[in-house]
Amino acid sequence: MSDVITFDPADERAGNAPIVVDGLNGYWLLGHEYPSPPVDTLFATGRDVEGGVPQDSQVGNRRVSFKLRVRQNTAALALAKLGDLASWVGRVAVDGGTVRRTVGGKSFTFDVLRVESYEPEFNDRLLRSGRVDLSLVLECAPYARLAPVTLTDRVETTNPELVFTESSIPGDVAALGRLVIDEDEGVDQQWVVVGVEQSGYQAATAATTSALAYAATALTPQGGAVTAAGASGAFGTLLNVVKIAATPSSPGSMLSGQLVGGGAYLSHVGTFRVFARVYRPTTNTKAQFIALEWGEGDFRRFSRNATVELPTVTAGTWEIVDLGLVSLSRASQGTQRWEPRVLTWSENPDNVLEINRLWFVPVTDGYAELAGNQTISAPTVFSARDDFNQTAGALNGKALTVGGTWTTYGDTDDLQVSGSSTVTRAVGSDTTGAGGTPGGFSGRIAYPSGATSMTSCAVQITFRREHLAAGNYPGANYMVIARRSASNTFAYVRLNYSNNGGPIFLFAGYFNAGVAGDLLAPIGPLPYDLLVTDLTVRFVALANGYCAYYYGVNADSLVLGAEGYSAALATGGPLASGAPGFADLGGAASDANVRRVYDKFAAWAPPADAAVFASQSLEHRHDRAIREDPAGVAWSDVSTFTGDRLLIPCTGRENRPVRIFVKASRNRPGEGADAGIDNLSARLTVTPRTLVVPE
C-alpha cells in the first residue's frame, strides 16, 4: 500500500499547486519519519509526595523528516523539479505550509511551522541520469489533522438555550472545533455564551441532577418564596417562576438547588459559571442584591460568591445575572451531591424578585463569551444636519441642510438664527410645561421635520455660553434630544450647571407622556471653562436599548461620559423611535443675561454591533471567532471574545459523549434585558487530530 505525500501552502485552497510525491510526476518517496512530539512535564515535589506529582505539561512541536528523490530525463528538468520544491520551502518561511500523508485512503495533515533543513545531494548522477536525492526536515505542530467531519444541525425553537450532545468525535486528542451558530429569531444578539463538557458529563443524570438548565420551579423555594405566575416574558406556562414578595434586609436564600418536593440534590462535577434569569418590577425601591452560596457533600461548609447589585435601569425587564463560578469535585466515596442557593436581600422589605431559570454553563473543557462592543464611527449619511447658515430670524420653519425644516415649540420665545452660522437664545423666566412640554420642563425644543422616526440614532450639537452682563446667574441648561415622538415624550442628555463659575454636570433622562425617568448616571462636576469655548455633546440611543453620551471641546475626540441600557429605548418601548433635536432651558429671570449659542447640529443612524446579527451566523472556532455582517455579505472578528478557543474532546475508546451549551441574549448580563426567548441553531464541525501516525 503506497504512500502519497503532498506539500501544500498553509491555506490548502483548491486553486493551489501542491507538490505531490507519488512516483508518477518526478518525485519519489525513499523514506519518512513521524516521531511523537516531546512532552515537557512540570512535577511538584514535597514532604508528603512520593516522587513527583504532575502539575502541568506542554507538548512540543513535532519533527517530521523525509528522504525524497527527484528523477527526470535531463538534468535541466530535474533542476526545475527541485526549484518547485525550493519554492514551497521559501513560501513556508513567509506563510507556513502543510504536508499531508495519504495511506490506505486516510490522510494525516501536519501544519508546517518552519523548514529545519533542506539538503539536495548534488553529484554526477544529476548529469548522468537526471537524478537528485534530498533530505527535508520540517518542524510541525504536534498533532496530525484528519479530514473534517460536519455533525448534525441542532435546532432550538422552544427553550431559551440550546443543549446537545455529540457521541462520536474521532481522534486520540482534542479535535479542532468550528461551531456555526445561526440566529433564527430575526433579532440582533449582543451576547453569546458557549460551554463544552465531557470530563464531568454523567449520562444517567444529564436530564435530572446534572442538567445544564433548570426551570426555577423544578427546584425548591426557600425563605418565604413561592412558585407563581411570572411577569410577562417569563419562560414556561402557568406557574413558571419562584417569587419572593418580602425581601429580607440581610442575605437569605430564596431558592435551593435541591429538586422540588424534597427530591435529590444536584450532582454536577467540574467547574461551571452560573447564570440566573430574574425580574424586578419597577415598583421596587432602593438597592436589590443577589448572590450564590453553595456547598458540597455533607453541606457543613458553604462558599459564597461575589454579591451582585441589580442595576436600576433593568427594573421591569427580564435580565440575566452572572452569579459566578462553582468548582465541584468528584466524590471519592458516597453520593455525588452539591447544593446551590440563590440569596437575595434589600433595604426595602417590600421589594419583589422573581427567578425564572438557572443555567450551569460548563467551563472545565471549554468556555467562551462572545459579545458586540458598540463604537460610534463617523457618519456616511446624515439623517439631519445643519450649520445654521440661514438668514437671521426665528428658527421655526427654517430649512436644514439635510432633514427638512425645523419645528420648535415650548416657551413662546423662539430660538434665533443669528445670521453668522449659529442659533442663539438669551431668554429667562421660561414658562414651565408651555406648548405641551412636560411639567417641570421650562424652555424651547427644536426638531427636524424630515427625521421623525429614527430608531438607532446618534445626535450631536455644539454649545457655547456668552455673558451679556456681569453677575452670578443660576445658569441656563442645554439639552440634546433623541426619540421625540410627542411634545412631552423624548429622551435627552442635559448639560446642567448651578451658577456662574459653579459646577457643571451631564446626565441623561427621559419624559414618557410627561412622566420623568432616569437613563444614565450624571458625571461631574466638570470644569466650568468647558463652556467658555465650544463644547460638543453626543447622545446615542440604539434599538436594543443601549444608550450613551460623549462630550469634549474637540468634536474629533469626544470622551465617553456614561453608557447603559433602558427598556424604554428598546424596540417595543415607549421611546423606541422618534426625532432628534435639541432644547434650550432658561427658567430663571437672570438667565436672560446669558446668551446660549448652538452650532453644528447632526443626527445619523450609527451601525449597531452584535455578537451575531439578526438572521445571520456566528462561528466560534479553534483559532478565531467571526460573524457575518447584517447583510450576510462579509465576515469579521467578533468585537469582544473572552474564554477558550474551541477544542472538542475526542470520545475515545470509552465513547464518552461531549455536551455543548449555547445561550444567546439581546444584551449582555448586567447591562440590559434578556427580552425574548429567541430561536437559534448550531452545527458542529470537528477536525479530528491524532498523536500516533503510522510509519
C-alpha positions as CSV (number, residue, x, y, z in Angstrom):
1,M,0.0,0.0,0.0
2,S,1.9,3.1,-1.3
3,D,2.1,6.4,0.4
4,V,1.4,9.8,-1.2
5,I,3.0,12.9,0.3
6,T,1.6,16.3,-0.6
7,F,3.3,19.6,0.2
8,D,0.8,22.4,0.1
9,P,0.6,26.1,1.2
10,A,-0.9,26.7,4.6
11,D,-4.3,27.7,3.2
12,E,-4.9,24.4,1.3
13,R,-7.1,26.1,-1.2
14,A,-8.4,24.4,-4.3
15,G,-6.5,26.8,-6.6
16,N,-3.1,25.9,-5.1
17,A,-0.4,24.0,-7.0
18,P,0.7,21.4,-4.4
19,I,3.8,19.2,-4.9
20,V,2.6,15.6,-4.9
21,V,5.2,12.8,-4.2
22,D,3.7,9.7,-5.6
23,G,6.3,8.3,-8.1
24,L,4.3,9.5,-11.0
25,N,5.4,13.0,-11.6
26,G,9.1,13.1,-10.9
27,Y,9.1,12.8,-7.1
28,W,9.7,9.6,-5.3
29,L,9.5,8.9,-1.5
30,L,12.5,7.0,-0.2
31,G,11.8,7.3,3.5
32,H,9.8,9.2,6.1
33,E,9.6,9.5,9.9
34,Y,6.9,11.0,12.2
35,P,8.2,10.5,15.8
36,S,5.9,11.6,18.6
37,P,6.4,15.2,19.8
38,P,8.2,15.7,23.1
39,V,6.3,16.4,26.3
40,D,7.7,18.7,28.9
41,T,6.0,18.0,32.3
42,L,6.3,20.0,35.4
43,F,6.3,18.0,38.6
44,A,5.6,19.1,42.2
45,T,7.5,17.5,45.0
46,G,7.2,17.8,48.7
47,R,7.5,16.1,52.0
48,D,4.2,14.2,51.6
49,V,4.7,13.3,48.0
50,E,6.4,10.1,46.8
51,G,8.3,11.0,43.7
52,G,6.6,13.9,41.9
53,V,3.1,14.9,41.1
54,P,2.5,16.3,37.6
55,Q,1.2,19.8,37.8
56,D,1.4,21.0,34.2
57,S,2.6,19.7,30.8
58,Q,3.4,21.2,27.4
59,V,3.5,19.3,24.2
60,G,6.3,20.4,21.9
61,N,6.5,20.6,18.2
62,R,6.9,17.5,16.1
63,R,10.0,16.9,13.9
64,V,9.0,15.3,10.6
65,S,11.6,14.1,8.1
66,F,11.6,12.9,4.5
67,K,14.0,11.3,2.2
68,L,13.0,12.2,-1.4
69,R,14.3,11.6,-4.9
70,V,13.8,13.8,-7.9
71,R,14.2,12.0,-11.3
72,Q,13.7,13.4,-14.8
73,N,15.1,12.6,-18.3
74,T,17.5,15.5,-18.2
75,A,19.4,17.5,-15.6
76,A,17.5,20.6,-16.6
77,L,14.1,19.0,-15.9
78,A,15.4,17.6,-12.6
79,L,16.6,21.1,-11.5
80,A,13.2,22.5,-12.5
81,K,11.5,20.0,-10.2
82,L,13.9,20.9,-7.4
83,G,13.1,24.6,-8.0
84,D,9.4,23.9,-7.4
85,L,10.2,22.2,-4.1
86,A,12.5,25.0,-3.1
87,S,9.8,27.5,-3.9
88,W,7.5,25.7,-1.4
89,V,10.3,25.7,1.2
90,G,10.7,29.5,0.7
91,R,6.9,30.1,1.0
92,V,6.8,28.2,4.3
93,A,9.2,30.8,5.8
94,V,6.7,33.5,5.0
95,D,3.2,31.9,5.2
96,G,3.7,28.5,6.7
97,G,2.6,25.4,4.9
98,T,1.2,21.9,5.3
99,V,2.4,18.4,4.5
100,R,-0.1,15.6,4.1
101,R,0.5,11.9,4.1
102,T,-2.2,9.7,2.5
103,V,-2.1,6.0,3.1
104,G,-4.9,3.4,2.7
105,G,-7.4,6.2,1.8
106,K,-6.7,8.1,5.1
107,S,-5.0,11.4,5.2
108,F,-2.8,12.9,8.0
109,T,-2.1,16.6,7.6
110,F,0.7,18.4,9.6
111,D,0.9,22.2,9.9
112,V,4.4,23.1,9.0
113,L,5.8,25.9,11.2
114,R,9.3,26.0,9.7
115,V,11.8,24.1,7.5
116,E,14.6,22.9,9.7
117,S,16.7,21.7,6.8
118,Y,16.5,21.3,3.0
119,E,19.6,19.5,1.6
120,P,19.8,18.3,-2.0
121,E,22.7,15.9,-2.7
122,F,24.3,17.2,-5.9
123,N,26.7,14.7,-7.7
124,D,27.4,13.2,-11.1
125,R,24.1,11.4,-11.1
126,L,22.3,14.6,-11.9
127,L,24.2,14.9,-15.2
128,R,24.2,11.2,-16.0
129,S,20.6,10.3,-15.1
130,G,18.7,13.4,-14.1
131,R,18.5,12.2,-10.5
132,V,18.9,14.1,-7.2
133,D,18.3,12.7,-3.7
134,L,17.5,15.1,-0.9
135,S,16.5,15.3,2.7
136,L,13.8,17.5,4.1
137,V,13.3,18.1,7.9
138,L,10.2,20.0,9.0
139,E,9.2,21.4,12.4
140,C,5.4,20.9,12.6
141,A,2.6,21.4,15.1
142,P,2.4,18.4,17.5
143,Y,-0.7,16.7,16.1
144,A,-1.8,15.4,12.7
145,R,-5.1,16.6,11.4
146,L,-7.6,14.2,9.9
147,A,-10.4,15.1,7.5
148,P,-13.1,17.5,8.9
149,V,-16.5,16.0,9.9
150,T,-19.7,18.1,10.0
151,L,-22.2,16.8,12.5
152,T,-25.9,17.2,12.8
153,D,-27.6,20.6,12.7
154,R,-29.1,21.2,16.1
155,V,-32.2,23.5,16.2
156,E,-33.9,25.0,19.3
157,T,-37.3,26.7,18.9
158,T,-38.7,26.2,22.4
159,N,-36.2,26.6,25.2
160,P,-34.1,29.7,26.0
161,E,-30.9,27.7,25.5
162,L,-29.6,25.1,23.1
163,V,-28.1,22.0,24.7
164,F,-27.0,19.0,22.7
165,T,-24.5,16.0,22.9
166,E,-22.2,14.5,20.3
167,S,-21.2,10.9,20.8
168,S,-18.6,10.4,18.0
169,I,-15.6,12.7,18.0
170,P,-12.8,10.7,16.3
171,G,-9.0,11.0,17.0
172,D,-6.9,10.5,20.1
173,V,-6.5,14.1,21.2
174,A,-9.0,17.0,21.3
175,A,-10.4,17.9,17.8
176,L,-10.3,21.4,16.3
177,G,-13.8,22.8,16.6
178,R,-15.9,25.0,14.4
179,L,-19.3,25.8,15.9
180,V,-21.6,27.7,13.5
181,I,-24.4,29.4,15.5
182,D,-27.4,30.7,13.4
183,E,-29.6,33.4,14.7
184,D,-33.1,32.2,13.7
185,E,-35.3,34.8,15.5
186,G,-34.5,37.8,13.3
187,V,-33.1,39.9,16.2
188,D,-29.6,41.1,16.9
189,Q,-28.0,39.1,19.7
190,Q,-25.4,41.1,21.7
191,W,-24.1,38.2,23.8
192,V,-23.5,34.5,23.2
193,V,-22.1,32.1,25.8
194,V,-20.7,28.6,24.8
195,G,-19.7,25.8,27.2
196,V,-18.2,22.4,26.5
197,E,-18.5,19.4,28.9
198,Q,-17.0,15.9,28.8
199,S,-14.9,15.2,31.8
200,G,-17.7,15.7,34.3
201,Y,-20.6,14.5,32.0
202,Q,-22.9,11.9,33.5
203,A,-25.3,10.4,31.0
204,A,-27.5,8.8,33.6
205,T,-28.3,12.1,35.3
206,A,-27.9,14.5,32.4
207,A,-31.6,15.4,32.4
208,T,-32.1,15.4,36.1
209,T,-29.4,16.2,38.7
210,S,-26.6,17.2,36.3
211,A,-28.6,19.2,33.7
212,L,-27.2,22.5,32.4
213,A,-30.6,24.4,32.6
214,Y,-33.3,24.3,35.2
215,A,-36.7,26.0,35.5
216,A,-36.7,27.6,38.9
217,T,-40.0,25.9,39.6
218,A,-38.2,22.5,39.3
219,L,-36.1,23.5,42.4
220,T,-37.0,24.2,46.0
221,P,-38.2,27.6,47.1
222,Q,-36.9,28.9,50.4
223,G,-37.2,31.8,52.8
224,G,-40.8,32.6,52.1
225,A,-40.5,32.4,48.3
226,V,-43.3,30.5,46.4
227,T,-43.9,29.3,42.9
228,A,-46.0,31.8,41.0
229,A,-47.1,33.1,37.5
230,G,-44.2,35.3,36.4
231,A,-44.2,38.7,34.8
232,S,-44.7,38.9,31.1
233,G,-41.8,37.4,29.2
234,A,-41.2,34.6,31.7
235,F,-40.4,31.2,30.0
236,G,-42.9,28.5,30.7
237,T,-46.6,28.3,31.3
238,L,-48.8,28.9,34.3
239,L,-46.7,28.8,37.4
240,N,-43.3,29.5,35.9
241,V,-41.2,31.4,38.5
242,V,-40.1,31.3,42.1
243,K,-41.1,34.6,43.6
244,I,-40.3,36.3,46.9
245,A,-42.6,39.2,47.8
246,A,-41.0,40.3,51.0
247,T,-37.2,40.6,50.5
248,P,-35.2,40.2,53.7
249,S,-32.9,43.0,54.8
250,S,-29.9,40.7,55.2
251,P,-28.8,37.8,52.9
252,G,-31.4,34.9,52.9
253,S,-31.9,32.0,50.5
254,M,-35.0,32.2,48.2
255,L,-34.1,29.1,46.0
256,S,-32.3,25.9,46.7
257,G,-30.8,23.6,44.1
258,Q,-32.5,20.6,45.6
259,L,-35.1,19.2,43.3
260,V,-38.6,20.3,44.2
261,G,-40.7,18.2,46.6
262,G,-37.7,17.0,48.7
263,G,-36.0,15.5,45.7
264,A,-32.4,14.8,45.0
265,Y,-29.6,17.3,45.2
266,L,-27.6,18.2,42.1
267,S,-24.6,16.1,41.1
268,H,-22.5,18.1,38.7
269,V,-18.7,17.6,38.5
270,G,-16.3,20.2,37.3
271,T,-16.3,24.0,37.0
272,F,-19.4,25.9,35.9
273,R,-20.4,29.5,35.5
274,V,-23.9,30.1,37.0
275,F,-26.4,32.5,35.5
276,A,-29.9,33.3,36.6
277,R,-32.8,34.9,34.7
278,V,-34.5,37.3,37.1
279,Y,-37.1,40.0,37.1
280,R,-37.9,43.0,39.4
281,P,-40.9,45.2,39.0
282,T,-40.4,49.0,38.5
283,T,-42.2,49.5,41.8
284,N,-39.1,48.2,43.7
285,T,-37.2,50.9,45.5
286,K,-33.7,51.0,46.9
287,A,-30.9,48.6,46.1
288,Q,-31.6,44.9,45.4
289,F,-28.8,42.4,45.9
290,I,-28.3,38.8,44.8
291,A,-25.6,36.2,45.4
292,L,-24.9,32.5,45.0
293,E,-24.0,30.3,48.0
294,W,-23.0,26.7,47.5
295,G,-21.8,23.6,49.4
296,E,-20.8,20.0,48.6
297,G,-21.1,16.7,50.3
298,D,-22.5,16.9,53.8
299,F,-23.3,20.7,53.5
300,R,-21.4,21.6,56.6
301,R,-19.4,24.3,54.7
302,F,-20.7,26.7,52.2
303,S,-18.9,29.2,49.9
304,R,-20.5,32.5,48.8
305,N,-19.7,34.1,45.5
306,A,-19.5,37.9,44.9
307,T,-22.6,39.9,45.6
308,V,-24.3,41.4,42.5
309,E,-26.3,44.7,42.8
310,L,-29.1,44.6,40.3
311,P,-28.9,47.8,38.1
312,T,-31.8,50.2,38.4
313,V,-32.1,50.6,34.6
314,T,-33.1,46.9,34.1
315,A,-36.1,47.0,36.5
316,G,-39.3,46.0,34.8
317,T,-37.4,43.6,32.4
318,W,-36.1,40.1,32.5
319,E,-32.4,40.1,32.8
320,I,-29.5,37.6,33.1
321,V,-27.4,37.8,36.2
322,D,-23.9,36.3,36.4
323,L,-23.6,34.5,39.8
324,G,-20.0,33.5,39.3
325,L,-18.1,30.2,39.2
326,V,-18.5,27.0,41.2
327,S,-15.9,24.2,41.2
328,L,-17.3,20.8,42.1
329,S,-15.0,17.9,43.0
330,R,-15.9,14.3,42.2
331,A,-16.8,12.5,45.4
332,S,-14.2,9.9,46.3
333,Q,-16.8,8.0,48.3
334,G,-20.5,8.1,48.9
335,T,-23.1,10.1,47.0
336,Q,-22.1,12.8,44.5
337,R,-24.1,15.9,45.5
338,W,-24.0,19.6,45.9
339,E,-26.5,22.4,46.7
340,P,-26.6,25.9,45.2
341,R,-28.6,28.5,47.0
342,V,-29.7,31.9,45.5
343,L,-29.6,34.6,48.1
344,T,-31.3,37.9,47.9
345,W,-31.7,41.0,50.2
346,S,-32.7,44.6,50.0
347,E,-33.0,47.7,52.1
348,N,-36.7,47.7,51.2
349,P,-38.7,44.8,52.7
350,D,-41.4,45.3,50.1
351,N,-39.1,44.6,47.1
352,V,-40.1,41.7,44.8
353,L,-37.8,39.3,42.9
354,E,-38.7,36.6,40.5
355,I,-36.4,33.8,39.3
356,N,-37.3,32.1,36.0
357,R,-34.3,29.9,35.1
358,L,-30.9,28.8,36.3
359,W,-28.0,27.9,33.9
360,F,-24.9,26.0,34.7
361,V,-22.5,26.6,31.8
362,P,-19.6,24.2,31.7
363,V,-16.1,25.7,32.0
364,T,-13.7,22.8,32.6
365,D,-13.5,21.6,29.0
366,G,-14.1,24.9,27.2
367,Y,-15.9,28.2,27.8
368,A,-16.3,31.4,25.8
369,E,-18.3,34.6,25.9
370,L,-18.7,36.5,22.6
371,A,-20.2,40.0,22.5
372,G,-20.7,43.1,20.5
373,N,-18.9,46.2,21.6
374,Q,-20.7,49.4,20.4
375,T,-18.5,52.1,19.0
376,I,-19.7,55.1,17.1
377,S,-18.0,55.7,13.8
378,A,-18.2,58.9,11.7
379,P,-21.4,59.1,9.7
380,T,-21.6,58.2,6.0
381,V,-25.1,59.5,5.6
382,F,-26.8,62.2,7.7
383,S,-30.5,61.9,8.7
384,A,-30.4,65.6,9.7
385,R,-27.6,68.2,9.6
386,D,-27.5,71.9,10.0
387,D,-24.7,74.5,10.4
388,F,-27.4,77.3,10.8
389,N,-26.3,79.3,7.7
390,Q,-29.8,80.6,7.1
391,T,-30.8,84.2,7.3
392,A,-31.4,85.7,10.7
393,G,-34.7,85.2,12.4
394,A,-36.7,82.6,14.3
395,L,-35.6,79.0,13.9
396,N,-39.1,77.6,13.5
397,G,-39.7,76.9,9.8
398,K,-36.1,77.3,8.7
399,A,-34.8,74.6,6.3
400,L,-32.0,72.4,7.4
401,T,-29.1,71.5,5.2
402,V,-30.4,67.9,5.5
403,G,-33.6,66.8,7.2
404,G,-36.5,69.0,6.2
405,T,-37.4,72.1,8.3
406,W,-37.1,73.0,11.9
407,T,-40.2,72.7,14.2
408,T,-39.9,74.4,17.5
409,Y,-42.3,74.6,20.5
410,G,-42.5,75.2,24.2
411,D,-42.0,78.7,25.7
412,T,-43.1,81.5,23.4
413,D,-39.6,82.9,22.9
414,D,-38.1,81.1,20.0
415,L,-34.6,80.1,19.2
416,Q,-33.0,82.6,16.8
417,V,-30.8,82.1,13.8
418,S,-28.0,84.7,14.3
419,G,-27.1,85.1,10.7
420,S,-23.5,84.1,11.5
421,S,-23.8,80.3,11.4
422,T,-25.2,79.8,14.9
423,V,-28.5,79.7,16.8
424,T,-28.8,81.6,20.0
425,R,-31.3,82.3,22.8
426,A,-30.9,84.7,25.7
427,V,-34.2,84.4,27.5
428,G,-35.2,83.9,31.1
429,S,-38.3,83.1,33.1
430,D,-39.4,80.4,30.7
431,T,-42.9,79.0,31.4
432,T,-42.9,75.5,32.8
433,G,-44.8,73.0,30.7
434,A,-45.6,75.5,27.9
435,G,-46.7,74.3,24.5
436,G,-47.3,70.8,25.6
437,T,-43.9,70.2,27.0
438,P,-43.6,68.1,30.1
439,G,-44.4,69.6,33.5
440,G,-41.1,70.6,35.1
441,F,-39.6,71.5,31.7
442,S,-39.1,75.2,31.0
443,G,-37.7,76.1,27.6
444,R,-37.9,75.7,23.9
445,I,-37.5,72.4,21.9
446,A,-36.4,72.1,18.2
447,Y,-36.5,69.1,16.0
448,P,-36.3,68.5,12.2
449,S,-39.4,67.5,10.3
450,G,-37.6,65.1,8.0
451,A,-36.3,62.7,10.6
452,T,-39.2,62.0,12.9
453,S,-38.9,58.2,13.2
454,M,-35.3,57.3,13.9
455,T,-34.6,54.2,16.0
456,S,-30.8,53.8,16.3
457,C,-29.5,57.3,16.4
458,A,-26.6,59.5,17.3
459,V,-27.4,63.2,17.9
460,Q,-24.7,65.8,18.3
461,I,-24.5,69.6,18.8
462,T,-22.0,72.1,20.0
463,F,-22.8,74.6,22.8
464,R,-21.3,77.8,24.0
465,R,-22.1,80.3,26.7
466,E,-21.7,84.1,26.4
467,H,-22.3,86.5,29.3
468,L,-24.2,89.6,28.4
469,A,-23.8,91.2,31.8
470,A,-21.7,90.8,34.9
471,G,-23.2,88.8,37.7
472,N,-23.9,85.5,39.3
473,Y,-26.6,83.6,37.4
474,P,-28.3,80.3,38.2
475,G,-27.4,79.2,34.7
476,A,-29.5,78.1,31.8
477,N,-29.5,74.5,30.7
478,Y,-28.8,72.8,27.3
479,M,-30.3,69.6,26.0
480,V,-29.5,67.1,23.2
481,I,-32.7,65.2,22.4
482,A,-33.4,61.8,20.8
483,R,-36.6,59.8,20.1
484,R,-39.0,62.7,20.3
485,S,-42.4,61.2,19.4
486,A,-44.7,63.6,21.1
487,S,-44.4,67.1,22.7
488,N,-43.9,65.5,26.1
489,T,-42.2,62.3,25.1
490,F,-38.4,62.3,24.4
491,A,-35.0,61.2,25.8
492,Y,-32.3,63.7,26.5
493,V,-28.8,64.5,27.7
494,R,-28.8,67.6,29.7
495,L,-25.9,69.9,30.5
496,N,-26.7,71.5,33.8
497,Y,-24.8,74.0,36.0
498,S,-25.8,75.9,39.0
499,N,-24.3,79.3,38.7
500,N,-21.6,81.5,37.1
501,G,-18.4,79.6,37.8
502,G,-20.2,76.8,39.6
503,P,-20.2,73.0,38.9
504,I,-21.3,71.6,35.6
505,F,-23.0,68.2,35.3
506,L,-24.0,66.0,32.4
507,F,-26.8,63.5,32.9
508,A,-29.4,61.6,30.8
509,G,-33.1,61.0,31.3
510,Y,-36.4,60.9,29.5
511,F,-40.0,62.0,29.6
512,N,-42.7,59.5,28.7
513,A,-46.0,61.2,28.3
514,G,-44.7,63.9,30.7
515,V,-43.5,61.4,33.3
516,A,-39.8,61.8,34.1
517,G,-37.3,58.9,34.3
518,D,-33.6,58.4,34.6
519,L,-31.4,56.9,31.9
520,L,-27.7,57.3,32.8
521,A,-25.9,58.5,36.0
522,P,-24.6,62.0,36.0
523,I,-20.9,62.8,35.6
524,G,-19.3,65.9,37.1
525,P,-18.5,68.3,38.4
526,L,-16.8,69.3,35.1
527,P,-14.6,72.3,34.7
528,Y,-16.5,75.5,34.2
529,D,-14.3,76.6,31.4
530,L,-15.7,73.8,29.2
531,L,-18.4,76.3,28.2
532,V,-16.0,79.2,27.6
533,T,-15.2,77.6,24.2
534,D,-17.3,75.3,22.2
535,L,-18.4,72.1,24.0
536,T,-19.7,69.2,21.8
537,V,-22.2,66.7,23.3
538,R,-23.3,63.5,21.5
539,F,-26.2,61.3,22.6
540,V,-26.5,57.7,21.3
541,A,-29.6,55.6,21.6
542,L,-29.8,52.2,19.9
543,A,-32.7,49.9,19.0
544,N,-31.6,47.3,21.6
545,G,-31.9,49.8,24.4
546,Y,-28.3,50.8,24.7
547,C,-27.6,54.4,25.3
548,A,-24.5,56.6,25.9
549,Y,-23.3,60.1,25.9
550,Y,-20.0,61.7,24.9
551,Y,-18.6,65.1,25.4
552,G,-15.5,67.2,24.6
553,V,-14.1,70.5,23.4
554,N,-12.8,68.8,20.3
555,A,-15.6,67.2,18.3
556,D,-13.0,64.8,16.7
557,S,-12.1,63.2,20.1
558,L,-15.1,63.0,22.3
559,V,-14.9,61.3,25.7
560,L,-17.4,58.7,26.8
561,G,-19.3,60.1,29.8
562,A,-21.6,57.2,30.6
563,E,-23.3,54.2,29.0
564,G,-26.1,51.8,29.9
565,Y,-29.4,50.3,29.0
566,S,-33.1,51.3,29.1
567,A,-36.1,49.2,28.2
568,A,-37.9,52.5,27.4
569,L,-35.5,52.9,24.5
570,A,-35.5,49.3,23.2
571,T,-37.8,48.0,20.5
572,G,-41.3,47.9,21.9
573,G,-40.6,50.6,24.5
574,P,-42.4,53.9,24.7
575,L,-39.4,55.7,23.3
576,A,-38.4,53.2,20.6
577,S,-38.4,55.8,17.8
578,G,-38.7,59.5,17.2
579,A,-37.0,62.6,16.1
580,P,-33.6,64.0,17.1
581,G,-33.3,67.6,18.3
582,F,-32.1,70.0,21.0
583,A,-33.6,72.3,23.6
584,D,-32.7,75.4,25.5
585,L,-33.9,76.0,29.1
586,G,-33.9,79.4,30.8
587,G,-36.0,79.0,33.9
588,A,-34.7,81.9,35.9
589,A,-35.2,85.6,35.1
590,S,-31.5,86.3,35.3
591,D,-30.9,83.7,32.5
592,A,-31.7,86.5,30.1
593,N,-28.2,87.7,30.9
594,V,-26.6,84.6,29.4
595,R,-26.7,84.0,25.6
596,R,-26.7,80.3,24.8
597,V,-25.1,79.6,21.4
598,Y,-25.7,76.4,19.4
599,D,-23.8,75.2,16.3
600,K,-23.1,72.1,14.2
601,F,-26.2,70.0,14.7
602,A,-26.0,66.5,13.2
603,A,-28.0,63.3,13.5
604,W,-27.3,59.9,11.9
605,A,-28.1,56.2,12.3
606,P,-24.9,54.5,13.6
607,P,-24.3,50.9,12.7
608,A,-25.1,48.6,15.6
609,D,-22.7,45.9,16.7
610,A,-23.6,42.4,17.9
611,A,-22.2,39.0,18.6
612,V,-24.5,37.7,15.9
613,F,-26.8,39.8,13.8
614,A,-30.4,39.1,13.0
615,S,-30.9,36.0,10.8
616,Q,-27.1,35.7,10.3
617,S,-24.4,33.4,11.6
618,L,-21.5,33.4,14.1
619,E,-18.6,31.0,14.1
620,H,-16.8,30.1,17.3
621,R,-13.7,28.3,16.2
622,H,-10.4,26.8,17.4
623,D,-8.5,29.7,16.0
624,R,-10.9,32.7,16.0
625,A,-14.4,34.0,16.4
626,I,-16.1,35.6,13.4
627,R,-19.6,36.7,12.5
628,E,-21.5,37.8,9.4
629,D,-22.4,41.4,8.8
630,P,-26.1,42.3,8.9
631,A,-26.4,41.8,5.2
632,G,-24.8,38.4,5.2
633,V,-22.0,39.6,2.8
634,A,-18.8,39.9,4.8
635,W,-17.3,38.2,7.9
636,S,-15.4,40.0,10.6
637,D,-13.9,39.2,14.0
638,V,-16.4,39.3,16.9
639,S,-15.7,42.6,18.8
640,T,-15.3,41.0,22.2
641,F,-14.1,37.5,23.0
642,T,-13.2,36.1,26.4
643,G,-12.5,32.5,27.2
644,D,-11.2,29.5,25.3
645,R,-10.8,28.7,21.7
646,L,-13.0,25.8,20.6
647,L,-11.4,22.4,21.2
648,I,-13.7,19.4,21.3
649,P,-12.5,16.4,23.4
650,C,-12.4,13.1,21.5
651,T,-14.9,10.4,22.6
652,G,-12.1,7.8,22.8
653,R,-12.4,4.1,23.4
654,E,-14.9,4.7,26.2
655,N,-17.3,6.5,23.9
656,R,-17.5,9.5,26.2
657,P,-20.1,12.0,24.8
658,V,-19.5,15.7,24.6
659,R,-22.2,18.1,25.7
660,I,-22.4,21.6,24.2
661,F,-24.3,24.5,25.8
662,V,-25.2,27.6,23.8
663,K,-27.2,30.7,25.0
664,A,-27.7,33.9,23.2
665,S,-29.2,37.2,24.5
666,R,-30.1,40.5,23.1
667,N,-28.0,42.2,25.8
668,R,-25.0,41.3,28.0
669,P,-25.7,40.2,31.6
670,G,-25.9,43.1,33.9
671,E,-26.2,45.6,31.1
672,G,-29.6,45.1,29.6
673,A,-32.7,42.9,29.2
674,D,-32.9,39.3,28.2
675,A,-36.0,40.4,26.3
676,G,-37.0,37.3,24.4
677,I,-37.0,33.6,24.2
678,D,-35.3,33.5,20.8
679,N,-34.7,30.7,18.3
680,L,-31.3,29.6,17.4
681,S,-29.5,26.6,15.9
682,A,-25.9,25.3,15.8
683,R,-23.9,22.8,13.9
684,L,-20.5,21.5,14.9
685,T,-17.7,20.6,12.6
686,V,-14.7,18.9,14.1
687,T,-11.3,18.3,12.6
688,P,-10.0,15.2,14.4
689,R,-6.4,15.1,15.4
690,T,-4.1,12.2,16.2
691,L,-0.8,11.8,18.1
692,V,0.1,8.5,16.5
693,V,0.9,8.4,12.8
694,P,1.7,5.0,11.2
695,E,5.1,4.8,9.6
